[in-house]
Amino acid sequence: MTTLLDGGMGQELINRGAPRSAELWSAWAMIEDPGLVTAVHLDYVEAGADVITTNSYSTFADRLGPHGLGDQAEKLTRLAGHLAREVADSADRDVRVAGCLPPLRHSYNPSPDATYEDLVSEYSEMVDHLAGFVDHFLCETMGACFEARAASDAARTAGKPVWVSFTLQGGDGTHLLDGTPFAEACSSIDADAFLLNCSSPEQIFDALPLLRAATGQPIGAYANAFHGMPVGWRGREGSPLPDARTDLGADPYTQVLMQWVDMGVDIVGGCCEIGPDHIARVRLALDA
């Protein structure tokens, strides 16, 4: 049976009134309006998602520090876990919670400015803060193999399943952003599933056969609906967010995902600019 993830959180918050700034991203709502986060989680559950993801993509110290909020990382990360767990437990069916472990040195970055050991230490803090709330961990939007390995190794210490998801944004889709082939990445990272996310559907179509050939583990994909993200984009340093595409509404996006299911993908969902309406339409298609 195909597992259905939720859609994006950060852009959905912006579409509901959060500031359109990439600096704090979805962490703004954790500080100013956590009820908005709960509302998004509830809408994804209502849409039929099997898994909702904690709003912890921006709640780590390295990202919060420049805004004078570094000491709030633990509080905000635990709150992200609590909000998702509360919504999942209130559902009238089984809904699981994935603990988001994001890239810690910018998204879409093939060369994180940190050592493997530094990243393991930082990820371990997030894992500790989320472990009591989640069913599994989702290391997502990973562009560098060693960063993905650090996130996965830290998550493993919690004794829960670990999924690792690579981004292709800014690359050609045939390997990780740092040049690592999928076969090498999958063999060097200890994960229970491998996915592709925050990339265009077109990139994902090209990469899925390579990912499927690289691993016997379940595979998944959840695309974004952004116009092309420029290479070297740095949202935390003020790069503007790209506009949303107009050709990936609920119906066309569902057609894309169902083609992936036909290709043998086990896990599907949505990333930036993919919202509850998309997920509800995918749910109908999967159930049919």
Phi, psi and omega in degrees: 000136180286133176272132180254117174279174172280190175255201182289154177253307186303309180292328178294321176297317178297318179295342179257010173117354177293155181300139179275072179225136181272358186291306175266340178054225186286350178294337179306315184291331178294331181271313190262330187206067180300336177298331177293322176296315178302318180298320178294314177304314181299320180293325177290322176296316178298326179288341177113013179295139175276335184225132170246149188248136181299145179276061183244018182296334184235020187257025181258158191298323183297328180275323182282333186306312181300343179259012179074021185241015183302328181283358179263000187302311181297313181302313184287324178292316177297322178297320177301316177295317181298315182298315180293317180297318180299317179292315180300318182289339179275352182288156180268017176210177182284115174236128182261159180244127174259131178272112182287124170245109187268172169295136187266350180231063179080144173283155177058038185247113180281350184225073180300137182274075180189158174273164175304317182296319178300315183292319177301317180298316181290318177296324181299326176296314179297319179300316179299321182286333184260339193304324182287352185247343193249159176267329174205170179254146178235104176275105192240160179060041182274125179253340181242135185298318184291331176289319177297320179293321178297317179296315181294317181296321177294317182295327182300332184293344180276351178074025180238159178302152182230126172251142178238130182235128182262144170262148177249000185301122182093353178249187182260000175089355183263356180194175175296164181298332180274005177095356181289126176296151181301321181298318179292318180297313183292329180281339183259352182247131181272097182221155179267349175200150177236135185227171172235134181212171178046050178219165178289152175304325182295317177298318182294320176305316181293325187273335186303316179300325179292318179293318180299321180288340187274343187210149172266359178284162173304148177236159182208172179204139172213112188273164168260172177237039175274151160292161189313128176280123182299144174298134181085011179300134181225087182300324181291346180250014173103002177299133183289149175289140176287163177285158176281147173289153179255001184254012182234052172291184187301316183291308179296325178293321178297320178299321177298310183296323180292330173293322177295320177300318178296336178276358178101014178285137185264336187226127179226161179178207182219157177240215188305132179073008171255115189247190182303325179297321176298312184295323178296321180290322177296319178304314179300317182294318179296318182291332180283000000 
